[in-house]
Amino acid sequence: MIEIRDVPEAEIGRMFDLAGTVFHTRIEEGDQERDGWLLRRAERVGGYDGGTLAGQLAALPMRLAVPGALLDCSAVTFVGVLPTHRRQGILTAMMDRMDADAIAAGRPVAALWASEGVIYGRYGFGLATRAIVMEVDSSRPLELRTPPDDRPLRLVDAASAPELIDPIHRRALSARPGGLVRDTEWWTRGILSPTDREAPRYSAPRVVVHPAGYAVYRAHERTIRVADLVAETPRAEAALWRFLASVDLSSRIVAQNRPVDDLLPHMVADPDRVAVTKDTGALWLRLIDVPAALRARSWATGDTFVLQVGDARIAGNDGRWRLTTGATASCDPTAERPDLSLTAADLAAVYLGGQSPVTLARIGAVTEHTPGAAARLAAALAVPLAPYLNDEF
């Protein structure tokens, strides 16, 4: 008999052991010391078979930027089930517990990075953001079509960086949805940790600050690896990229995670200097409270829709909703004829503006009962900048 219960802090080491088994990795004691902070601040759920931790899930209480608002969010991580205990309903029971905890805590959304995306659609998650990987040839000066903002740049140490760059990051969240609010611990242990577990041979983080932006990068063998770059204007962004391309003893820049509408490929005078080497799915979103989430975000147009939402896991979402968009949004139960029918997962996928309900209607995932309703909803959902997340959890 599997028991779903909290995992005490004293058993965090067991969670690392389970993660190593599930993800086929060797987790050293040093890795636990470096990454244990993430689990200590999480709500930890375990599936216990007697004394065996057979499954686990952690949910970090965070704040997620959505269009026009910051919403309380359960950032889900460390999900896994032992191979000996698969297909016994453990993951389902843990996800149901996560949903219930989020409802009780008043968090309207949940989010995760998916190792296997096909798993999470059945739990109401939809792919809400994508990201690209870029490589830049910096072996010679980088000519840009955008005049860089020539206000002075300065290098700052990692210890003092959060106080300087967090205000820039928070302002960026109001302009581009999808990111998380970072506290001091998140900056220090997550973004500015002395080593990067994905690139352990690279240097400690370097932080360059502009009055309207910043970049965090690491270096190794003539390669600059960009960990985080935020700019409030295109000219500030041009200044930061120009700086990164001019770092001595480097000839290549790799940016592992950038928004799909990144300006650099369009800024460079020679487009062949920048290669987009990968386009991949990123943040998966779950609407825990559909009406609360729809009321909270801002909308590009004023309109009214009746949405038939299917949600097999959260009964409070399942049903028909009259959504009014615009300056003051409302979302209330209704018996009116629906304009669109869609699952909670597909509603989550379009919620941040990164996917279009028109595309989902074309592939048959969204049913359009009123001609043109999908296009009208797409117009209401539209955001100036593509949603983007640059926080690992």
C-alpha positions as CSV (number, residue, x, y, z in Angstrom):
1,M,0.0,0.0,0.0
2,I,1.5,3.3,-1.1
3,E,1.2,6.2,1.4
4,I,1.4,9.8,0.1
5,R,2.8,12.1,2.8
6,D,5.3,14.9,3.4
7,V,9.0,14.2,3.1
8,P,10.8,15.5,6.2
9,E,13.9,17.7,5.7
10,A,16.0,14.9,7.3
11,E,15.2,12.7,4.2
12,I,16.3,15.2,1.5
13,G,19.3,13.0,0.9
14,R,17.0,10.1,0.0
15,M,15.3,12.4,-2.6
16,F,18.7,13.0,-4.2
17,D,19.3,9.2,-4.3
18,L,15.9,8.6,-6.0
19,A,16.6,11.4,-8.5
20,G,20.0,9.8,-9.3
21,T,18.2,6.5,-10.0
22,V,15.4,7.9,-12.1
23,F,17.5,10.3,-14.2
24,H,20.5,7.9,-14.5
25,T,22.9,10.4,-13.0
26,R,25.6,10.2,-10.3
27,I,24.8,12.7,-7.6
28,E,27.8,13.4,-5.4
29,E,27.8,14.7,-1.9
30,G,29.0,18.1,-3.2
31,D,26.0,18.2,-5.5
32,Q,23.6,17.7,-2.6
33,E,25.4,20.5,-0.6
34,R,25.1,22.8,-3.6
35,D,21.5,22.1,-4.7
36,G,20.0,21.1,-1.3
37,W,18.7,24.6,-0.7
38,L,16.1,24.2,-3.5
39,L,14.5,21.2,-1.7
40,R,14.8,22.8,1.7
41,R,12.5,25.6,0.6
42,A,10.1,23.4,-1.2
43,E,6.9,21.6,-0.2
44,R,8.1,17.9,-0.5
45,V,5.7,15.1,-1.2
46,G,6.7,11.4,-1.2
47,G,5.1,8.2,-2.2
48,Y,6.2,5.6,0.5
49,D,6.1,1.9,0.1
50,G,6.7,0.9,3.7
51,G,10.1,2.3,4.5
52,T,11.0,2.9,0.8
53,L,10.7,6.3,-0.8
54,A,9.2,5.1,-4.1
55,G,8.2,8.4,-5.6
56,Q,8.7,12.1,-5.0
57,L,7.6,15.6,-6.0
58,A,8.7,19.0,-4.7
59,A,6.7,22.3,-5.2
60,L,8.4,25.6,-4.7
61,P,6.1,28.5,-3.7
62,M,7.1,31.2,-6.2
63,R,5.7,34.2,-8.0
64,L,5.2,33.9,-11.8
65,A,5.0,36.8,-14.2
66,V,1.9,36.6,-16.3
67,P,0.7,39.5,-18.6
68,G,0.0,42.4,-16.3
69,A,0.4,40.6,-13.0
70,L,2.4,38.4,-10.7
71,L,0.7,35.2,-9.6
72,D,1.5,32.8,-6.8
73,C,2.8,29.7,-8.4
74,S,3.8,26.1,-7.5
75,A,7.1,25.5,-9.3
76,V,7.2,21.7,-9.5
77,T,10.6,19.9,-9.5
78,F,12.4,16.7,-8.5
79,V,9.5,14.5,-9.8
80,G,10.2,10.9,-10.1
81,V,9.1,7.3,-9.4
82,L,11.4,4.3,-8.9
83,P,11.4,2.0,-12.0
84,T,10.2,-0.8,-9.7
85,H,7.0,1.2,-8.8
86,R,5.9,2.6,-12.2
87,R,2.3,2.3,-13.3
88,Q,1.0,2.0,-9.8
89,G,-0.7,5.4,-9.7
90,I,2.1,7.0,-7.5
91,L,2.7,10.0,-9.9
92,T,-1.0,10.5,-10.2
93,A,-1.5,10.5,-6.5
94,M,1.4,13.0,-6.0
95,M,0.1,15.3,-8.7
96,D,-3.3,15.3,-7.2
97,R,-1.8,16.2,-3.8
98,M,0.2,19.0,-5.4
99,D,-3.1,20.3,-7.0
100,A,-4.9,20.1,-3.7
101,D,-2.0,21.9,-1.8
102,A,-1.9,24.7,-4.5
103,I,-5.7,25.2,-4.2
104,A,-5.5,25.3,-0.4
105,A,-2.6,27.9,-0.6
106,G,-4.4,30.0,-3.2
107,R,-1.9,29.6,-6.0
108,P,-3.8,29.9,-9.3
109,V,-1.0,28.3,-11.4
110,A,1.7,25.7,-11.3
111,A,4.7,25.3,-13.6
112,L,7.5,22.9,-14.4
113,W,10.3,21.9,-16.8
114,A,9.5,18.6,-18.3
115,S,12.1,15.9,-18.9
116,E,9.4,14.1,-20.9
117,G,6.7,16.5,-22.0
118,V,4.2,13.8,-23.1
119,I,3.8,12.8,-19.4
120,Y,2.4,16.1,-18.1
121,G,-0.5,16.9,-20.6
122,R,-2.6,14.3,-18.8
123,Y,-2.1,16.3,-15.6
124,G,-3.4,19.5,-17.1
125,F,-0.1,21.1,-18.0
126,G,0.4,22.7,-21.4
127,L,3.6,23.9,-23.1
128,A,3.4,27.6,-22.6
129,T,6.9,28.9,-23.6
130,R,9.7,27.9,-26.0
131,A,13.4,28.9,-26.0
132,I,16.3,29.0,-28.4
133,V,20.0,28.3,-28.2
134,M,22.3,30.8,-30.0
135,E,25.9,30.7,-30.9
136,V,27.8,33.8,-31.9
137,D,31.1,34.1,-33.8
138,S,33.0,36.7,-31.8
139,S,36.4,36.1,-33.3
140,R,36.3,39.7,-34.8
141,P,34.4,42.8,-33.7
142,L,30.6,42.4,-33.8
143,E,29.0,45.0,-36.0
144,L,25.5,45.8,-35.0
145,R,22.6,47.6,-36.8
146,T,21.3,48.9,-33.5
147,P,23.4,51.7,-32.0
148,P,24.6,50.6,-28.6
149,D,23.7,52.7,-25.6
150,D,27.1,54.0,-24.7
151,R,26.5,54.8,-21.0
152,P,29.2,53.1,-19.0
153,L,29.3,49.4,-18.1
154,R,30.9,48.1,-15.0
155,L,31.8,44.6,-13.7
156,V,30.6,43.9,-10.2
157,D,31.3,41.0,-7.8
158,A,28.7,38.3,-7.4
159,A,28.1,39.2,-3.7
160,S,26.9,42.7,-4.5
161,A,25.2,41.9,-7.8
162,P,21.7,40.9,-6.6
163,E,21.0,44.3,-5.0
164,L,22.0,46.0,-8.3
165,I,20.4,43.8,-10.9
166,D,17.3,42.5,-9.1
167,P,15.4,45.8,-9.8
168,I,16.2,45.5,-13.5
169,H,15.0,41.9,-13.5
170,R,11.7,42.8,-11.8
171,R,11.0,45.6,-14.3
172,A,11.6,43.1,-17.1
173,L,9.0,40.7,-15.6
174,S,6.4,43.4,-16.1
175,A,7.4,43.7,-19.8
176,R,7.7,40.0,-20.7
177,P,5.6,37.2,-19.1
178,G,6.9,33.8,-18.0
179,G,9.7,34.6,-15.6
180,L,9.9,34.1,-11.8
181,V,10.4,36.6,-9.1
182,R,13.9,36.0,-7.5
183,D,14.7,36.5,-3.9
184,T,18.3,36.9,-2.6
185,E,18.8,33.2,-2.0
186,W,17.6,32.5,-5.6
187,W,20.1,35.0,-7.0
188,T,23.0,33.8,-4.8
189,R,22.5,30.0,-5.0
190,G,20.7,29.7,-8.4
191,I,21.9,32.4,-10.8
192,L,25.2,33.3,-9.2
193,S,26.4,30.0,-7.8
194,P,30.2,29.6,-7.9
195,T,29.9,26.7,-10.3
196,D,27.3,25.8,-13.0
197,R,26.3,22.1,-12.8
198,E,25.6,22.1,-16.5
199,A,29.1,23.5,-17.3
200,P,31.3,22.7,-14.3
201,R,34.6,23.6,-16.1
202,Y,33.5,27.2,-16.7
203,S,34.6,30.1,-14.5
204,A,32.7,31.6,-11.6
205,P,30.0,34.0,-12.8
206,R,31.0,37.4,-14.1
207,V,28.4,40.2,-13.9
208,V,28.4,43.2,-16.1
209,V,25.9,46.0,-15.3
210,H,24.5,48.7,-17.6
211,P,22.2,51.5,-16.3
212,A,19.4,49.7,-18.3
213,G,20.5,46.1,-18.2
214,Y,22.9,43.4,-17.1
215,A,24.5,40.2,-18.2
216,V,25.7,37.2,-16.2
217,Y,28.3,35.0,-18.0
218,R,31.0,32.4,-17.4
219,A,34.1,31.7,-19.5
220,H,36.2,28.6,-20.5
221,E,38.6,28.0,-23.4
222,R,37.7,31.0,-25.5
223,T,34.0,30.5,-25.0
224,I,31.7,32.9,-23.2
225,R,28.6,31.2,-21.8
226,V,25.7,33.6,-21.2
227,A,23.7,32.6,-18.2
228,D,21.3,35.6,-18.0
229,L,21.0,38.8,-20.0
230,V,18.2,41.3,-19.5
231,A,17.9,44.8,-21.1
232,E,15.2,47.4,-20.8
233,T,15.9,48.8,-24.3
234,P,17.2,47.5,-27.6
235,R,20.2,49.9,-27.4
236,A,21.1,48.6,-23.9
237,E,20.8,45.1,-25.2
238,A,23.2,46.0,-28.1
239,A,25.7,47.4,-25.6
240,L,25.7,44.2,-23.6
241,W,26.1,41.9,-26.6
242,R,28.9,44.2,-28.0
243,F,30.7,43.9,-24.6
244,L,30.4,40.1,-24.5
245,A,31.7,39.8,-28.1
246,S,34.7,41.9,-27.1
247,V,35.9,40.0,-24.1
248,D,39.6,39.3,-24.5
249,L,40.8,35.7,-25.2
250,S,37.4,34.7,-26.5
251,S,36.1,33.9,-30.0
252,R,32.6,32.3,-29.4
253,I,29.5,33.1,-27.4
254,V,27.0,30.4,-26.4
255,A,23.6,31.5,-25.0
256,Q,21.8,28.3,-23.9
257,N,18.4,29.7,-23.1
258,R,17.1,32.8,-24.9
259,P,13.6,34.0,-25.8
260,V,12.3,33.0,-29.2
261,D,12.1,36.7,-30.3
262,D,15.6,37.6,-29.2
263,L,16.8,40.7,-31.0
264,L,20.5,39.6,-31.5
265,P,19.9,37.7,-34.8
266,H,18.3,40.8,-36.2
267,M,20.7,43.3,-34.7
268,V,23.9,41.9,-36.3
269,A,25.0,43.4,-39.5
270,D,26.2,40.0,-40.7
271,P,23.4,37.5,-39.9
272,D,25.8,34.6,-40.4
273,R,27.6,35.6,-37.2
274,V,24.6,34.3,-35.1
275,A,23.3,30.8,-35.4
276,V,20.1,29.6,-33.7
277,T,21.2,26.0,-33.1
278,K,18.1,24.8,-31.2
279,D,14.5,25.6,-30.6
280,T,13.0,23.7,-27.7
281,G,10.0,23.6,-25.4
282,A,10.5,25.2,-22.1
283,L,7.9,26.1,-19.4
284,W,4.9,23.8,-18.9
285,L,2.0,25.6,-17.2
286,R,-1.0,24.3,-15.2
287,L,-4.0,26.5,-14.4
288,I,-4.9,25.4,-10.9
289,D,-7.8,27.9,-10.7
290,V,-9.0,28.7,-14.2
291,P,-11.4,31.7,-13.4
292,A,-8.9,33.3,-11.0
293,A,-6.0,33.0,-13.6
294,L,-8.2,34.4,-16.4
295,R,-9.3,37.3,-14.3
296,A,-5.8,38.1,-13.1
297,R,-4.0,38.6,-16.4
298,S,-4.2,41.7,-18.7
299,W,-5.8,41.5,-22.1
300,A,-4.9,43.1,-25.4
301,T,-8.5,43.6,-26.6
302,G,-11.9,43.7,-25.0
303,D,-14.2,40.9,-26.0
304,T,-16.5,38.2,-24.6
305,F,-16.2,34.4,-25.0
306,V,-17.9,31.4,-23.6
307,L,-15.3,28.7,-23.0
308,Q,-16.1,25.0,-22.5
309,V,-13.1,23.9,-20.4
310,G,-12.4,20.2,-19.8
311,D,-10.5,19.3,-16.7
312,A,-10.6,15.7,-15.5
313,R,-8.4,16.4,-12.4
314,I,-9.6,19.6,-10.9
315,A,-13.4,19.7,-10.7
316,G,-13.6,23.4,-10.0
317,N,-12.2,24.1,-13.5
318,D,-14.3,21.7,-15.4
319,G,-17.3,23.4,-17.0
320,R,-18.5,26.4,-19.0
321,W,-17.1,29.9,-18.4
322,R,-18.2,33.3,-19.6
323,L,-14.9,35.3,-20.1
324,T,-15.0,39.0,-20.6
325,T,-11.6,40.5,-21.5
326,G,-10.4,44.1,-21.5
327,A,-9.5,46.6,-18.8
328,T,-11.6,44.8,-16.1
329,A,-11.7,41.1,-16.8
330,S,-14.4,38.7,-15.5
331,C,-14.8,35.0,-15.6
332,D,-18.0,33.4,-14.3
333,P,-19.9,30.1,-14.7
334,T,-22.5,30.1,-17.4
335,A,-25.0,27.9,-19.2
336,E,-24.7,29.8,-22.5
337,R,-23.7,28.1,-25.7
338,P,-19.8,27.8,-26.0
339,D,-17.8,29.7,-28.5
340,L,-14.8,27.4,-28.0
341,S,-14.2,24.0,-26.4
342,L,-10.7,23.1,-25.1
343,T,-8.9,21.3,-22.3
344,A,-7.4,23.0,-19.3
345,A,-4.0,21.9,-20.6
346,D,-4.6,23.7,-23.9
347,L,-5.9,26.8,-22.2
348,A,-2.7,26.8,-20.1
349,A,-0.7,26.5,-23.3
350,V,-2.2,29.7,-24.8
351,Y,-2.5,31.6,-21.5
352,L,0.8,33.5,-21.6
353,G,0.4,34.4,-25.2
354,G,3.2,32.0,-26.5
355,Q,0.9,29.7,-28.4
356,S,-2.1,30.6,-30.5
357,P,-5.6,29.1,-30.1
358,V,-5.9,29.4,-33.9
359,T,-3.1,26.9,-34.4
360,L,-4.7,24.6,-31.8
361,A,-8.0,24.9,-33.6
362,R,-6.4,24.1,-36.9
363,I,-4.9,20.8,-35.5
364,G,-8.2,19.9,-33.9
365,A,-7.1,20.4,-30.2
366,V,-9.5,23.3,-29.8
367,T,-13.1,23.1,-31.2
368,E,-14.4,26.4,-32.6
369,H,-18.2,26.5,-32.3
370,T,-18.5,30.2,-33.3
371,P,-16.6,31.0,-36.5
372,G,-13.7,33.4,-35.8
373,A,-13.7,32.9,-32.0
374,A,-10.2,31.4,-32.0
375,A,-8.8,34.4,-33.9
376,R,-10.6,36.8,-31.5
377,L,-9.2,34.9,-28.5
378,A,-5.7,35.0,-30.0
379,A,-6.0,38.8,-30.4
380,A,-7.1,39.2,-26.8
381,L,-4.2,37.0,-25.5
382,A,-1.6,38.8,-27.6
383,V,1.5,40.1,-25.8
384,P,4.2,42.4,-27.1
385,L,7.1,40.1,-26.1
386,A,7.2,36.3,-26.3
387,P,6.9,34.6,-22.9
388,Y,10.2,33.4,-21.5
389,L,11.6,31.7,-18.5
390,N,15.3,31.7,-17.5
391,D,15.2,30.0,-14.1
392,E,16.0,26.3,-13.6
393,F,14.1,24.5,-10.9
